[in-house]
């Protein structure tokens, strides 16, 4: 079994980065054009996912 040396090698971290990118794309659409607080909160929450994975590693 291979040993993971960096959190960047974790599949779950890679997936969370992809999720974060998709959320940024979605929140930059017209659907969120007027609700800046919600848009910012969703973006911050999406960034916290890969951040927490890396901290836990």
N, C-alpha and C positions, 0 to 999 in steps of 0.2 A: 504494500500500500504506500502510495506517495505521501510525503510530508509537505504540508503547505507552509511556506515560510513567510509569505506576505498576504495581507488581507485582500490585495488586488487579485489574488489567484482564486478566491472563493467565488463559486458560481452564483451564490445568493447576493454577493456584493455587486457582481456584474449585472445581475438582473435588476437590482435596486437602482443602479445608475441609468439603465435603460428606462425604467419606470419614471425616474426623475426627469429625464429628457422628454418623455411623452407628456408628462404633466405640464412641463414648461410650454410645450407646443400647444397643448389644449388651453391653458390659461392665457395664452397670447391671442386667442381668437375673440371674435365679437361677443361671444357669450359672457365674457368676463370684463367687457370694456367699461362698465360703469361701477362695478363693485370691487374697488381697489383693495379694500381690507380683506375680503374673502380671498381674492386672487393672491395677495401676499401671504396670507395664512396657509393656503394650500401649498404654495411654493416652499415655504419654510418647513412645513411638515414633510414634504417629499425629500428635501435635503437632509432632514434628520434621520431618515432610514439608512442610507449608506454611512452616514456619520456614526450612528449607533452601532452598526455592524463592525466598523473599523475600530471603534473604541472597545468593543467587546472582545475583539481578537487579541 
